[in-house]
């Protein structure tokens, strides 16, 4: 190889390094916010659908931390997030009242459903309401899989047990299994154990391992599932990216954002309904 060829190759390599570093710097400097969120919105595929639309318009990335609602709120209280999207209104309002959230807005809703094996050993299919369905599960001691993770779904489930004056800490570990898992993983365990389980509708519709399980009870007003959106307060968390998070919240609540929420479907089914 000639000296000239070596010089040319060295120059090309140097140009390649400079361009790569410049591109890396541009990528690294792109603005982003951290979204603390419930697992149901992630498992359903909503974020894979809607967040690129926001990022494309504003050149802002949204990095999702998908955990149960209770953990998402704790993370935000530790200043590990800029925005919350969760679904336990009492906990959300407490978060705002304690000064960690600036305000709370209804974002979208769907509902909870009770899933179970096709043979329905507790005979909940004919129940008049969700409370009767849970009472039948208790009476028959049919296996029930609970998320057990302080998520919005878990909190909704506990409210149903409490309404019929039953405390899960008195019967956990036998037919009642607390798993401490996200919604998708809990559904997988329920299917394997032929167990009943409370699920949000979106995760169930997007779930691919249904086997012989199906929706056995739905439509009761006590199963309504509301999602809220909250900006984390810079007074409590000085490093929060409030100006950027406000752009995201404004867009999610705008006609454009709400239209995109309603247009997200899985197998022809709309999973979330904008407020």
C-alpha positions in Angstrom: 0.0 0.0 0.0 1.4 3.5 -1.0 1.9 6.3 1.5 -0.7 8.3 -0.3 -3.3 5.5 0.2 -2.4 5.4 3.9 -2.9 9.1 4.2 -6.3 8.9 2.4 -7.5 6.1 4.6 -6.4 7.9 7.7 -8.3 11.0 6.6 -11.4 9.0 5.8 -11.2 7.3 9.2 -10.8 10.7 10.9 -13.8 12.0 9.1 -15.8 8.9 10.1 -14.8 9.5 13.8 -15.8 13.2 13.7 -19.2 12.5 12.1 -19.9 9.6 14.5 -19.1 11.8 17.5 -21.2 14.6 16.2 -24.1 12.3 15.6 -23.6 10.8 19.1 -23.6 14.3 20.6 -26.9 15.2 18.8 -28.5 12.0 20.0 -27.3 12.4 23.5 -28.5 16.0 23.8 -32.1 15.3 22.6 -34.5 16.3 25.2 -36.5 13.7 27.1 -38.9 13.2 30.0 -39.4 10.3 32.3 -42.9 8.9 32.5 -43.7 6.9 35.6 -46.6 4.7 34.5 -48.8 1.7 35.3 -47.9 -1.5 33.6 -51.3 -1.9 31.9 -50.7 1.0 29.5 -47.3 -0.4 28.6 -48.5 -4.1 28.3 -51.4 -3.0 26.0 -49.0 -1.5 23.5 -50.4 2.0 23.8 -47.1 3.7 24.4 -45.5 1.9 21.4 -48.2 3.4 19.3 -48.7 6.9 20.7 -45.3 8.1 22.0 -43.5 8.1 18.7 -46.3 10.4 17.4 -45.5 12.9 20.2 -41.7 12.5 19.7 -41.9 13.1 16.0 -43.9 16.3 16.5 -41.9 17.8 19.4 -38.5 16.1 19.1 -38.8 15.0 22.7 -38.3 11.4 23.9 -40.5 9.9 26.5 -38.8 7.2 28.6 -41.3 5.0 30.3 -40.8 3.3 33.7 -43.7 0.8 33.8 -44.5 -0.5 37.3 -47.6 -0.8 39.5 -49.4 2.4 40.3 -48.2 2.4 43.9 -44.6 2.0 42.9 -44.9 4.6 40.2 -46.2 7.1 42.8 -43.3 6.2 45.2 -40.8 6.7 42.3 -42.3 10.1 41.5 -42.1 11.1 45.2 -38.4 10.2 45.1 -38.1 12.6 42.2 -37.4 9.8 39.7 -40.0 11.1 37.1 -41.5 14.1 35.4 -45.0 12.9 34.7 -47.4 10.2 36.1 -50.0 8.2 34.2 -51.7 5.9 36.7 -55.1 4.5 37.7 -55.9 4.8 41.4 -57.7 8.1 41.8 -57.6 8.2 45.7 -53.8 7.7 45.6 -53.4 10.3 42.8 -55.3 12.9 44.7 -53.2 12.2 47.8 -50.1 12.7 45.7 -51.3 16.1 44.6 -52.5 17.1 48.1 -49.1 16.3 49.5 -47.5 18.7 47.1 -45.8 16.2 44.8 -48.1 16.8 42.0 -49.2 20.1 40.6 -52.7 19.0 39.5 -54.5 15.8 38.3 -56.5 15.5 35.1 -58.7 12.6 33.8 -56.9 11.3 30.7 -58.8 8.2 29.6 -60.7 5.2 30.9 -61.6 1.6 30.3 -62.8 -1.1 32.7 -61.7 -4.1 34.7 -62.9 -7.6 33.9 -62.9 -10.9 35.8 -61.1 -13.6 33.8 -61.3 -17.3 34.6 -61.1 -20.8 33.3 -63.7 -21.8 30.7 -65.5 -24.3 33.1 -66.0 -21.5 35.6 -65.8 -23.6 38.9 -67.2 -20.8 41.0 -70.1 -20.1 38.6 -69.5 -16.4 38.5 -70.8 -16.0 34.9 -74.4 -15.5 36.1 -73.5 -13.0 38.9 -75.6 -9.9 39.3 -72.6 -7.7 40.1 -68.8 -7.9 40.8 -69.4 -8.2 44.6 -71.5 -11.4 44.1 -68.8 -12.8 41.7 -66.1 -12.3 44.3 -68.3 -13.8 47.0 -68.8 -16.9 44.9 -65.0 -17.2 44.4 -64.5 -17.0 48.1 -67.3 -19.5 48.9 -66.0 -22.0 46.5 -62.4 -21.4 47.4 -61.5 -21.3 43.7 -57.9 -20.4 43.0 -57.5 -16.6 42.5 -54.4 -14.9 41.3 -53.8 -11.4 42.7 -51.2 -9.0 41.5 -50.4 -8.2 45.2 -48.2 -5.2 44.1 -50.1 -2.1 45.2 -50.9 -1.4 41.6 -54.1 0.3 40.5 -55.6 -3.1 39.6 -54.6 -4.5 43.0 -56.1 -1.6 44.8 -59.4 -2.0 42.8 -59.4 -5.7 43.7 -58.9 -5.1 47.4 -61.8 -2.6 47.3 -64.1 -5.3 46.0 -63.1 -7.8 48.7 -63.5 -5.1 51.4 -67.0 -4.2 50.1 -68.1 -7.8 51.0 -66.3 -7.5 54.3 -63.5 -9.9 53.5 -59.8 -9.2 54.3 -57.3 -10.9 52.0 -54.6 -11.2 54.7 -56.9 -13.8 56.4 -56.9 -16.2 53.5 -53.8 -15.4 51.4 -51.4 -18.3 50.7 -54.0 -21.0 50.1 -56.4 -20.7 47.2 -55.7 -16.9 47.2 -52.3 -16.3 45.6 -50.5 -12.9 45.9 -47.9 -12.7 43.2 -46.3 -9.3 43.4 -46.2 -9.2 39.6 -47.2 -7.0 36.7 -50.5 -7.6 34.9 -49.1 -9.6 32.0 -47.1 -11.9 34.2 -50.1 -12.3 36.6 -52.3 -13.3 33.6 -49.7 -15.9 32.6 -49.7 -17.4 36.1 -53.5 -17.4 36.3 -53.7 -19.3 33.0 -51.2 -21.9 34.2 -53.0 -22.3 37.5 -56.6 -22.3 36.1 -57.2 -19.3 38.4 -59.5 -16.4 38.4 -58.0 -12.9 38.1 -59.0 -9.3 37.9 -57.5 -7.6 34.9 -57.8 -4.3 33.1 -59.5 -4.9 29.7 -56.6 -3.4 27.6 -54.0 -5.8 28.9 -56.3 -8.8 28.4 -57.2 -7.9 24.8 -53.5 -7.6 24.0 -52.6 -10.8 25.9 -51.6 -13.7 23.6 -51.6 -16.7 26.0 -55.3 -16.9 26.8 -55.6 -20.7 26.3 -59.0 -21.8 27.9 -59.4 -18.6 29.9 -62.0 -16.0 29.0 -64.0 -13.0 30.3 -66.5 -14.4 32.8 -67.8 -11.2 34.3 -67.8 -7.6 33.0 -69.9 -4.5 32.7 -70.5 -3.6 36.4 -70.1 0.0 37.3 -67.8 -0.9 40.2 -65.3 -2.1 37.5 -64.9 1.3 36.0 -61.1 2.1 35.4 -60.1 5.7 35.2 -56.6 6.9 34.3 -55.1 10.2 35.4 -52.2 12.3 34.3 -50.1 14.4 36.7 -47.1 16.6 36.4 -44.5 16.2 39.2 -44.0 19.5 41.1 -40.7 21.3 40.8 -41.2 22.7 44.3 -40.8 19.1 45.7 -38.4 18.0 42.9 -36.3 20.9 41.7 -34.7 18.8 38.9 -38.1 17.9 37.3 -38.4 19.0 33.6 -41.7 20.8 34.2 -41.7 22.9 30.9 -41.1 19.8 28.8 -43.6 17.6 30.8 -46.3 20.3 30.3 -45.9 20.0 26.5 -46.5 16.3 26.8 -49.5 16.7 29.1 -51.0 19.4 26.9 -50.6 17.2 23.8 -52.1 14.1 25.5 -55.1 16.2 26.6 -55.5 18.0 23.3 -57.9 17.0 20.5 -54.9 15.4 18.7 -53.7 13.4 21.6 -57.2 12.3 22.6 -57.9 11.2 19.0 -54.7 9.2 19.0 -55.7 7.5 22.2 -59.1 6.5 20.8 -57.6 5.3 17.5 -55.4 2.8 19.2 -56.9 -0.7 18.7 -55.8 -4.3 19.0 -57.6 -6.8 16.8 -60.2 -4.2 16.0 -61.0 -3.5 19.7 -60.5 0.0 21.1 -58.6 -0.3 24.4 -58.8 3.1 25.9 -61.5 5.8 25.8 -60.4 9.5 26.0 -62.1 11.7 28.6 
